[in-house]
Amino acid sequence: MDWLKKLPGIGPLVGRLMATHAWRSYERLDRVKWTRLAAAMTFISFVALFPLLTVSAAIGAATLSDSQQNELQHKIAEQFPGISGQLDIHGLVQNAGTVGLIAGAALLLTGIGWVGQTRDCLRAVWELPDSDQNPVLRVAKDAVVLVGLGGAILITIATSTVASALVDWVAGQLGLDKGGWGSVLLRVAAFAVAVLADFLVLLYVLTLLPGVEPPQRRLLTAALIGAVGFELLKLLLSGYIQGVASKSMYGAFGVPVALLLWINFTTKLVLFCAAWTATQSNGTDEVTDASDGAPDQAAASGG
C-alpha cells in the first residue's frame, strides 16, 4: 500500500497513519492470518460458553434466595442478552448437584481445550513456536490458568454488579432524575469501574495465557484499549440482540448467530491487543518468552 503515500493531498496523511503503532500492529495480524486465528478461538469459545453459564447458574441457584436468583438471571441477561431465558433458574436449583457435576466435567474438558487453543493463537501472534512441555504438565498448567481466569471473570462480574447497584443507590439518595446529567455522570463512573475490571482480566489474558512478558507500557496500553472495547461491544451487542437478532432472517438461530458474532468480535479485539503488545515501539524493546525464559526475537526485531 505504499502507493497510497504518493497520492496528492492524502499521501502525507496515509504516511503518518502507516507509521503508527496501531497500523504496524495490524500488519503483524495480517502477516499471521488473524482471521483464521479468530475463527479457531470463536469456535472453542462458543463451545465452552454454555457449560460455563450452566455451572454458574446451578451454583448460584443452589446458594441464593429467590430474589437473588432473579437478580442473577438479570445479570446473566445483561452479560449475554437472549440467553438467560433459556436457563430455568428454579429448575436448576432442584438438580444443582447433577447439573453442576455434568456441566462441570464438560466445562473442565472444554475449558482446558479453550486455554490451549487460545494460548496457541496468542503465541502465533507473537510468532513464537508452540510450547513443547510435557503433555500432562501442560494440561495441569492449563487447568490452573482456567481456574485463575474464571476467578478473574467472577471478580469482573461482581465489580460491575456492585458498580451498577452503587450508581442506582447514589442516584436514589440524591434524588437524581435518570435522564439528568447527575445520573449520566454516575453511569459513566460505573462504566469506568467496569473498564477497570476488564483491564485487570486482560492483563491476565495477555501475559499468562501466551506465556510472555511484554514491556509494561505496551501491555498497559493494549489492556486499556481492550477493556474499553469490550464494554462498548457489550453495549452494542445488547441493542443488536434485543432489537435485531430475534427479528432477522435467521429466525430461531438469530441469538446463536449474534453470540457467534459477539465472540468473533471480542476474539479479534483480543488478538489486536496481543499484536499491540507484540509489536515493537522504537526498535529497542526485547520481550521475554516466559515459557522458556528466552527473548522473543520476532518482537524484538519488529517481526
Secondary structure, 3 states (H helix, E strand, C coil): CHHHHHCCCCHHHHHHHHCCHHHHHHHHHHHCCHHHHHHHHHHHHHHHHHHHHHHHHHHHHHHCCHHHHHHHHHHHHHHCCCCHHHCCHHHHHHCHHHHHHHHHHHHHHHHHHHHHHHHHHHHHHCCCCCCCCCHHHHHHHHHHHHHHHHHHHHHHHHHHHHHHHHHHHHHHHHCCCCCCHHHHHHHHHHHHHHHHHHHHHHHHHHHCCCCEECCHHHHHHHHHHHHHHHHHHHHHHHHHHHHCHHHCCCHHHHHHHHHHHHHHHHHHHHHHHHHHHHCCCCCCCCEEECCCCEEEHHHHCCC
